[in-house]
Amino acid sequence: MNRFNPESLVRQNIRKLTPYQAKEIPCRIKLDANESPFPLKLSDFISEIDVHLNRYPDPEAIKLRKALARRIKIPYTKIMIGNGSDELIYYLILTFGGPVLYPSPTFAMYGIIAQSVGVKRIESKLDVNFDIKEEVIDLIKTEKPRLIFISSPNNPTGNSFSTEKILKIIDTASKNSAIVVIDEAYQPFCSERGFLPFLKDFDNLVILRTLSKIGLAGLRVGYLIGNESLLFEINKVRLPYNVDALTQYIATVALNKFYSQIRKFITEIVKERNKMQKELSKIKGLQVFPSEANFILFKIKNSHNVYKKLLKEGILVRDISSTIKDALRVTIGTKEENREFLKVLNNILGEYS
Ligand code: PMP
């Protein structure tokens, strides 16, 4: 009897695909996934969960959309919720197709989803300062992408791109019938205001945000903001109940009743990031890059060994060296975690000198 081989049935583009790296690695201090370090227990802000589990969730997530709308002062009809912004990236590419253009290095899911859906990817390398090159403008004109993804602040480099540069990209895209998606996952930690104020000027602009980086990663809530005509099209591919009832309920309460606490956590993370940036820049042989996010990218010789030694001491960071030579990315933790990270890192580097 022939043994069934599923691989023979797998579509070509999926065969070549490397899945997103999300693994649970045991550690004492977790600084690898750009989460908030502040524990948020349900009992901290919810006494009763008023959800009827025998019923499907609200397919339109109206209460949650309205809670988000109040925060960002945009009508809720311009907001779509996803099971994380990952899901919304998937919906965007499924709806509009490719080519999909994005600077590189950037968040891996733009490329992974484009590849799974089977559309062409166009990558434009960032320059030595991790800034977007002028060639993006030419690529929009010559390659005619349908979607352009820009993460600002950018993951994993940490910098945000200048508003003028992005506006020029949106304007060029608008003249070439392309949609620009500004992924503002890290906007809460950034000194710039983001692109919400420009939504009224550009029909081809979409903004992605998430609750994952500000303390609610376990809930899986991402949201897309764009004009109703765009949302109408994307809604055609959205799965009927993509955000479960518990998530809708808890996220709504968190936004309505707990937001001032979330805001305090964000302020604390920004303060700690600035401190960490200073401390890292004092370390000889380490090159630290400016960050507007809740993580910092740095380069260090023997980065993979440094990563392993940190992990041996129970500290988990992200090894980025396969994408950026010698680079590690550290998420900002609590004050105590950051102090411990710096102490252990200094000890490890002391061994090399
Ligand atoms: N965009 C960027 C730039 C990210 O870094 C991440 C998370 N790593 C996401 C989107 C996905 O976030 P979510 O948890 O909302 O799916």
Residues whose N, C-alpha, C, O or C-beta is under 5 A from the ligand:
A	BS01	PMP	G84 S85 D86 F107 S151 N155 D183 A185 T210 S212 V221 G222
